[in-house]
Amino acid sequence: MIVDKKILDELTAKAKENPRLRCNLDMRNSADDQSQRMLNALEPGTVMPIHRHKGSSETCICIRGHFEEYFYDENGKLTDTIDMVPGGVVLNIEKGQWHSR
């Protein structure tokens, strides 16, 4: 799959239409693939609750726009904030790490 401007524009349009203000494109090989390989379009105002993935890590890259990735300890206390911008960092979130954006 090649992710081009057309795919990004379509995903953004779907996110804007969605009441949750987000939409994702599943990029896994199959439903049995245990990875977190998805392309997410998140619009301002979407709620991304604190969560973790017990069985896999997650990689975050900002392609368009801007967001902050938040990290929490086991008690829900904020421990770090990473500013995510296009051309910035590639963030690998270890399995089991509590996070949100």
One Martini backbone bead per residue (centre of mass of N, CA, C, O) as a GRO file, in nm:
protein
  101
    1MET     BB    1   0.097   0.036   0.022
    2ILE     BB    2   0.021   0.374  -0.066
    3VAL     BB    3   0.060   0.675   0.104
    4ASP     BB    4  -0.122   0.945   0.005
    5LYS     BB    5  -0.292   1.233  -0.030
    6LYS     BB    6  -0.563   1.098  -0.091
    7ILE     BB    7  -0.577   0.919   0.160
    8LEU     BB    8  -0.546   1.147   0.368
    9ASP     BB    9  -0.794   1.312   0.279
   10GLU     BB   10  -1.007   1.088   0.326
   11LEU     BB   11  -0.948   1.042   0.627
   12THR     BB   12  -1.006   1.331   0.717
   13ALA     BB   13  -1.300   1.346   0.621
   14LYS     BB   14  -1.401   1.112   0.800
   15ALA     BB   15  -1.323   1.239   1.072
   16LYS     BB   16  -1.506   1.496   1.044
   17GLU     BB   17  -1.779   1.312   1.027
   18ASN     BB   18  -1.714   1.195   1.291
   19PRO     BB   19  -1.817   1.217   1.617
   20ARG     BB   20  -1.509   1.140   1.722
   21LEU     BB   21  -1.291   1.274   1.524
   22ARG     BB   22  -1.213   0.985   1.387
   23CYS     BB   23  -0.983   0.776   1.185
   24ASN     BB   24  -0.893   0.452   1.043
   25LEU     BB   25  -0.626   0.264   0.888
   26ASP     BB   26  -0.581  -0.060   0.825
   27MET     BB   27  -0.234  -0.212   0.798
   28ARG     BB   28  -0.274  -0.494   0.830
   29ASN     BB   29  -0.264  -0.822   0.711
   30SER     BB   30  -0.461  -0.905   0.956
   31ALA     BB   31  -0.661  -0.982   1.226
   32ASP     BB   32  -0.414  -1.159   1.353
   33ASP     BB   33  -0.255  -0.915   1.377
   34GLN     BB   34  -0.087  -0.775   1.673
   35SER     BB   35  -0.057  -0.502   1.577
   36GLN     BB   36  -0.028  -0.122   1.556
   37ARG     BB   37  -0.119  -0.084   1.228
   38MET     BB   38  -0.211   0.250   1.193
   39LEU     BB   39  -0.396   0.513   1.043
   40ASN     BB   40  -0.452   0.828   1.198
   41ALA     BB   41  -0.728   1.051   1.223
   42LEU     BB   42  -0.713   1.358   1.414
   43GLU     BB   43  -0.926   1.580   1.549
   44PRO     BB   44  -1.013   1.843   1.696
   45GLY     BB   45  -1.170   1.710   2.003
   46THR     BB   46  -1.077   1.448   2.044
   47VAL     BB   47  -1.095   1.149   2.239
   48MET     BB   48  -0.805   1.008   2.415
   49PRO     BB   49  -0.769   0.774   2.614
   50ILE     BB   50  -0.624   0.612   2.845
   51HIS     BB   51  -0.377   0.362   2.743
   52ARG     BB   52  -0.291   0.015   2.657
   53HIS     BB   53  -0.062  -0.239   2.525
   54LYS     BB   54   0.003  -0.564   2.619
   55GLY     BB   55   0.102  -0.708   2.319
   56SER     BB   56   0.216  -0.420   2.206
   57SER     BB   57   0.351  -0.191   2.027
   58GLU     BB   58   0.392   0.166   1.931
   59THR     BB   59   0.388   0.385   1.648
   60CYS     BB   60   0.466   0.739   1.617
   61ILE     BB   61   0.361   0.969   1.354
   62CYS     BB   62   0.371   1.287   1.214
   63ILE     BB   63   0.228   1.415   0.911
   64ARG     BB   64   0.001   1.608   1.028
   65GLY     BB   65   0.010   1.869   1.215
   66HIS     BB   66  -0.069   1.826   1.575
   67PHE     BB   67   0.062   1.665   1.878
   68GLU     BB   68   0.033   1.508   2.198
   69GLU     BB   69   0.214   1.286   2.396
   70TYR     BB   70   0.114   1.090   2.675
   71PHE     BB   71   0.253   0.988   2.991
   72TYR     BB   72   0.205   0.719   3.234
   73ASP     BB   73   0.159   0.579   3.518
   74GLU     BB   74   0.002   0.338   3.717
   75ASN     BB   75  -0.160   0.602   3.862
   76GLY     BB   76  -0.203   0.838   3.629
   77LYS     BB   77   0.058   0.996   3.614
   78LEU     BB   78   0.219   1.237   3.466
   79THR     BB   79   0.555   1.200   3.300
   80ASP     BB   80   0.511   1.284   2.982
   81THR     BB   81   0.580   1.501   2.691
   82ILE     BB   82   0.526   1.485   2.333
   83ASP     BB   83   0.603   1.662   2.053
   84MET     BB   84   0.408   1.640   1.750
   85VAL     BB   85   0.559   1.670   1.424
   86PRO     BB   86   0.639   1.720   1.123
   87GLY     BB   87   0.964   1.588   1.110
   88GLY     BB   88   1.004   1.461   1.367
   89VAL     BB   89   0.954   1.223   1.568
   90VAL     BB   90   0.990   0.879   1.645
   91LEU     BB   91   0.757   0.684   1.833
   92ASN     BB   92   0.811   0.433   2.078
   93ILE     BB   93   0.569   0.232   2.236
   94GLU     BB   94   0.565   0.036   2.479
   95LYS     BB   95   0.447  -0.224   2.609
   96GLY     BB   96   0.226  -0.113   2.874
   97GLN     BB   97   0.212   0.185   2.813
   98TRP     BB   98   0.079   0.463   2.924
   99HIS     BB   99  -0.146   0.657   2.703
  100SER     BB  100  -0.195   0.967   2.511
  101ARG     BB  101  -0.352   1.246   2.285
   0.00000   0.00000   0.00000
